[in-house]
């Protein structure tokens, strides 16, 4: 009995000793794994710092003088070598917003809004690009012929019988800012091209797009609040309307497209391009026309098919896809008083891009800082006829 008891004690001691040994080994393994993870994280941080330093060096070395370079003034295209991606970011996105500002208009529009244009040319650290009609055609063909030939064909069809506006008229690069009458085939083509072009620029090149009748009021590098600077932001969109009193707006919230900022390949602008093509082809079928150059559209057609109505729907759709666990609706953006991040889309309050209006609390200091001034150089529709009057 005593011998068997001693044997049992001995077995217990052996089991305990082995258990302690293997526990110690497990602890050593965990410690080694944590050490390796810290080393990997350190290397990742070093890489991120490297890309941030490269971005800073670009900002310091790139200067835009008051007199724009000749090639830019003639609408010469930016030679794109493709986005420089960071291994820490999703494939297809640049490490930082491309430092380019894009505008487009007729020659007459460029002359009329020379003072406003100068504010964008003077943004230090950014390259300024103005595209004429010919420059826009070159950009579309050079950028999309190899990858999206059907889009190029759509563009060419839209432009096939494009004529110059009547004397004194010029398109300002926007369905909101154009100085043309939309109810003619040539004028419709001008407006639709201007809307589609901005989405293609943002998708393929990225940076900032601004209508020709806007002025920048705060350096672009300060558009992202400091408290959000460490977050992944790939697009910046501003609220245009947050009201219920204007018949022209069919949604309680509308996002503006006279100023846009994005990194290349963002789904907002990929979907916007596809939506524009689909909407216009649908309208063409309804009118039973053979060429898009014959298309006529009224004011609300433009706003809904290619302008703020369409882009508002797309922005909401993309944010919903990025945040499937959240209930995102128009009320999500109601009464927003500061910039907020939804997925990778930064939504600015009304004053961000639209602080000069007479609705939606525009101009109220509680609704954010004014970043861009829109001068509303439109004459392509009459405000009363378009619903730009308050309902009783």
C-alpha positions in Angstrom: 0.0 0.0 0.0 2.8 2.4 1.0 4.7 1.6 -2.2 1.7 2.1 -4.4 1.0 5.4 -2.7 4.6 6.6 -3.2 4.3 5.6 -6.9 1.1 7.6 -7.2 2.8 10.7 -5.6 5.7 10.3 -8.0 3.4 10.2 -11.0 1.6 13.3 -9.8 5.0 15.1 -9.4 6.0 14.1 -12.9 2.7 15.3 -14.4 2.9 18.6 -12.6 6.6 19.1 -13.7 5.7 18.4 -17.3 2.7 20.7 -17.1 4.8 23.5 -15.8 7.4 22.9 -18.5 4.9 23.0 -21.3 3.2 26.1 -19.8 6.5 27.9 -19.8 7.2 26.9 -23.4 3.7 28.2 -24.4 4.4 31.5 -22.7 7.8 31.8 -24.5 6.0 31.1 -27.8 3.4 33.8 -27.1 6.1 36.3 -26.2 8.1 35.6 -29.4 4.9 36.0 -31.5 4.1 39.4 -29.8 7.7 40.5 -30.5 7.4 39.6 -34.1 4.1 41.4 -34.4 5.6 44.6 -32.9 8.5 44.4 -35.4 6.0 44.1 -38.3 3.9 47.0 -37.0 7.1 49.0 -36.6 8.1 48.3 -40.2 4.6 49.2 -41.4 4.8 52.5 -39.5 8.2 53.2 -41.0 6.6 52.7 -44.5 3.7 55.0 -43.7 6.2 57.6 -42.5 8.1 57.2 -45.7 5.0 57.9 -47.8 4.0 60.8 -45.7 7.5 62.4 -46.1 7.2 61.9 -49.8 3.9 63.7 -49.9 5.4 66.5 -47.8 8.3 66.8 -50.2 5.9 67.1 -53.1 4.0 69.8 -51.3 7.1 71.8 -50.6 8.7 71.4 -54.0 5.6 72.1 -56.2 4.7 75.8 -56.6 2.1 77.3 -58.9 2.8 80.9 -59.9 0.2 83.5 -60.7 0.9 83.1 -64.4 -0.1 79.6 -65.3 2.2 77.5 -67.5 1.6 77.8 -71.2 0.8 74.1 -71.6 -1.8 74.3 -68.8 -3.4 77.4 -70.3 -3.9 75.6 -73.6 -5.6 72.7 -71.8 -2.7 70.2 -72.2 -3.4 67.0 -70.3 -1.6 65.7 -67.3 0.6 62.8 -68.2 -0.6 60.0 -65.9 1.8 57.1 -65.0 -0.9 55.6 -62.8 -1.5 56.0 -59.1 1.3 55.5 -56.7 -0.1 53.1 -54.1 1.0 52.4 -50.6 1.0 48.8 -49.4 -1.0 49.9 -46.4 -3.9 51.2 -48.5 -6.5 49.4 -50.6 -5.3 48.6 -54.1 -6.1 51.4 -56.5 -5.9 54.3 -54.1 -3.1 56.8 -53.9 -1.3 57.4 -50.5 -2.6 60.9 -50.6 -5.0 63.0 -52.7 -3.4 63.9 -56.0 -2.3 67.4 -55.9 -4.2 68.6 -59.0 -7.0 71.1 -59.5 -9.2 70.7 -62.6 -11.5 73.2 -64.3 -13.1 73.2 -67.7 -15.1 75.8 -69.7 -15.2 77.6 -73.0 -12.7 80.4 -73.8 -15.4 83.0 -73.0 -16.1 81.4 -69.7 -12.5 81.4 -68.8 -12.2 85.1 -69.6 -15.4 86.0 -67.7 -14.3 84.2 -64.5 -10.6 85.1 -64.6 -10.6 86.4 -61.0 -12.2 83.3 -59.6 -9.9 81.1 -61.6 -6.9 82.9 -60.2 -7.8 81.8 -56.6 -7.4 78.2 -57.7 -4.2 78.8 -59.6 -2.8 80.4 -56.5 -3.2 77.3 -54.3 0.4 76.5 -53.4 1.5 72.9 -53.8 -1.2 72.1 -56.4 -0.9 71.8 -60.2 -3.7 73.7 -62.0 -5.2 72.3 -65.2 -7.8 74.0 -67.4 -9.4 71.9 -70.2 -10.9 73.5 -73.3 -13.4 71.6 -75.3 -10.6 70.2 -77.4 -8.6 69.3 -74.3 -11.6 67.5 -72.9 -11.9 65.4 -76.0 -8.2 64.6 -75.9 -8.4 63.6 -72.2 -11.4 61.2 -72.8 -9.8 59.5 -75.8 -6.3 59.3 -74.2 -7.6 57.9 -70.9 -10.5 55.6 -71.8 -9.9 54.3 -75.4 -8.0 51.2 -74.3 -10.1 50.3 -71.2 -13.6 51.7 -71.9 -14.1 52.2 -75.6 -17.9 52.2 -75.2 -17.6 55.2 -73.0 -15.5 57.0 -75.6 -18.2 56.1 -78.2 -20.9 57.6 -76.0 -18.8 60.8 -75.5 -18.3 61.1 -79.3 -21.9 60.6 -80.0 -22.9 63.2 -77.4 -20.4 65.6 -79.0 -21.0 64.8 -82.7 -23.0 67.8 -83.6 -21.9 70.1 -80.9 -22.2 73.8 -82.0 -21.0 76.9 -80.3 -23.5 78.8 -78.0 -25.0 81.9 -79.3 -23.2 85.2 -78.8 -22.8 86.2 -75.2 -23.4 82.6 -74.0 -20.8 80.3 -72.6 -20.8 77.2 -70.6 -19.2 77.5 -67.2 -18.5 73.8 -66.8 -21.5 72.9 -64.8 -25.2 72.1 -64.9 -25.5 74.6 -62.1 -23.2 77.3 -63.5 -23.7 77.1 -67.2 -24.8 80.3 -69.0 -26.8 78.6 -71.7 -30.3 77.6 -72.5 -30.7 73.9 -72.0 -33.8 73.4 -74.3 -31.7 73.1 -77.5 -29.7 70.1 -78.7 -26.3 71.8 -78.7 -26.8 73.3 -75.3 -27.9 70.0 -73.8 -24.7 68.4 -75.1 -22.6 71.1 -73.6 -24.1 70.7 -70.2 -24.1 66.9 -70.2 -20.4 66.8 -71.4 -19.5 69.2 -68.5 -21.2 67.0 -65.9 -19.8 63.7 -67.3 -16.3 65.2 -67.7 -15.9 66.0 -64.0 -16.8 62.5 -63.0 -14.3 61.0 -65.5 -11.6 63.4 -64.2 -12.2 62.4 -60.6 -12.3 58.7 -61.5 -9.2 58.6 -63.7 -7.0 61.4 -62.2 -8.4 62.5 -58.9 -7.6 65.7 -57.0 -10.0 68.6 -56.9 -12.6 69.5 -59.5 -14.2 73.0 -59.3 -16.6 74.8 -61.5 -15.3 77.8 -63.3 -17.5 80.2 -61.3 -16.2 79.2 -57.9 -13.4 80.6 -55.7 -11.4 78.8 -53.1 -11.5 80.4 -49.7 -9.3 78.0 -47.6 -6.3 76.0 -48.7 -7.3 72.6 -49.9 -4.9 71.0 -47.4 -7.1 72.3 -44.6 -10.3 70.9 -45.9 -9.9 67.8 -43.7 -10.3 68.6 -40.0 -7.3 67.8 -37.8 -9.2 65.3 -35.7 -9.9 63.2 -38.8 -6.4 63.5 -40.3 -5.4 60.0 -39.3 -8.5 58.3 -40.8 -8.7 56.8 -44.3 -10.5 59.4 -46.5 -10.8 58.8 -50.2 -13.5 61.3 -51.2 -14.8 64.6 -50.0 -18.4 65.6 -50.8 -20.3 68.7 -49.6 -24.0 69.1 -48.8 -25.8 71.4 -51.1 -29.3 71.3 -49.8 -30.9 70.4 -46.4 -34.4 71.9 -46.5 -37.9 71.2 -47.6 -39.0 74.5 -49.2 -37.6 74.5 -52.7 -39.5 72.6 -55.4 -36.4 72.1 -57.5 -35.0 69.6 -55.0 -36.8 66.3 -54.9 -34.8 65.0 -52.0 -34.6 66.4 -48.5 -30.8 66.2 -48.8 -28.7 67.0 -51.9 -25.0 66.8 -52.4 -23.3 69.4 -54.6 -21.1 68.6 -57.6 -19.7 72.0 -58.5 -16.7 71.1 -56.2 -15.5 67.6 -55.7 -12.3 66.0 -54.3 -11.3 62.4 -54.6 -8.6 59.8 -55.1 -8.6 58.0 -58.4 -10.8 54.9 -58.8 -13.3 55.8 -56.2 -16.6 53.9 -56.6 -18.7 57.1 -56.4 -17.3 58.3 -59.7 -17.2 54.9 -61.3 -20.9 54.5 -60.6 -21.6 58.2 -61.5 -20.2 57.6 -65.0 -22.3 54.5 -65.5 -25.4 56.2 -64.2 -25.0 59.2 -66.5 -24.6 56.9 -69.5 -27.7 54.8 -68.5 -29.8 57.9 -67.7 -29.0 59.6 -71.0 -29.5 56.5 -73.1 -32.9 56.0 -71.4 -34.0 59.6 -72.2 -32.8 59.1 -75.8 -34.9 56.0 -76.2 -37.9 57.8 -74.8 -37.4 60.6 -77.4 -36.8 58.0 -80.2 -33.7 59.7 -81.5 -30.9 58.2 -83.5 -28.0 60.3 -82.1 -27.4 61.7 -78.6 -26.6 65.0 -80.3 -30.3 65.3 -81.0 -31.3 65.0 -77.3 -33.2 67.8 -75.7 -33.7 68.0 -72.0 -35.4 70.4 -69.6 -33.9 71.7 -66.5 -35.0 69.0 -64.1 -33.9 66.4 -66.6 -30.4 67.7 -66.4 -30.4 68.0 -62.6 -31.7 64.5 -62.1 -29.9 62.6 -65.0 -26.4 64.0 -64.7 -26.3 66.7 -61.9 -26.9 66.9 -58.2 -29.8 64.5 -58.2 -27.9 61.7 -59.7 -24.7 62.3 -57.7 -26.7 62.5 -54.5 -28.2 59.0 -55.1 -24.8 57.6 -55.9 -23.2 59.0 -52.8 -25.9 57.6 -50.6 -25.6 54.2 -52.4 -21.9 54.0 -51.9 -22.0 54.9 -48.3 -24.7 52.3 -47.6 -22.5 49.7 -49.3 -19.5 50.7 -47.1 -21.5 50.7 -43.9 -24.0 47.8 -44.3 -24.4 47.5 -40.5 -25.7 51.0 -40.2 -29.1 52.5 -41.2 -28.0 55.3 -43.7 -30.8 57.5 -45.0 -31.2 61.1 -46.0 -32.0 61.9 -42.3 -28.5 60.7 -41.5 -27.1 64.0 -42.9 -29.9 66.3 -41.7 -28.8 69.3 -39.7 -25.1 68.3 -39.9 -22.9 71.0 -38.4 -19.4 69.6 -38.8 -17.5 67.4 -41.2 -18.3 63.7 -40.6 -16.7 60.5 -42.0 -19.0 57.8 -43.5 -16.9 54.9 -44.6 -14.1 56.5 -46.6 -16.3 59.5 -47.7 -16.0 62.8 -45.8 -19.3 64.7 -45.9 -19.0 68.4 -45.3 -21.8 70.6 -43.7 -23.6 73.1 -45.8 -21.0 75.9 -45.5 -18.2 73.7 -46.8 -19.0 74.1 -50.5 -22.4 75.8 -50.4 -22.3 78.5 -47.8 -23.5 81.3 -50.1 -27.0 80.2 -50.6 -30.3 81.4 -49.1 -31.5 78.1 -47.6 -30.3 75.2 -45.6 -28.7 77.3 -42.9 -26.1 78.4 -45.4 -23.8 81.1 -44.0 -24.7 80.2 -40.3 -21.3 79.9 -38.6 -22.7 76.9 -36.7 -22.7 74.9 -39.9 -19.0 74.8 -40.6 -16.4 76.9 -42.2 -16.7 78.2 -45.8 -14.1 76.4 -48.0 -15.4 77.4 -51.4 -17.5 80.3 -52.7 -19.9 79.5 -55.5 -20.9 82.6 -57.5 -23.8 81.0 -59.3 -23.1 82.4 -62.8 -26.1 80.5 -64.2 -28.5 81.8 -66.8 -29.4 78.5 -68.4 -32.7 78.4 -66.6 -35.0 80.8 -65.0 -35.1 80.4 -61.2 -38.9 80.7 -60.9 -39.6 78.2 -63.7 -37.0 75.8 -62.3 -38.5 75.9 -58.8 -35.9 78.1 -57.2 -38.6 79.8 -55.2 -39.9 78.9 -51.8 -43.3 77.2 -51.6 -45.9 79.2 -49.7 
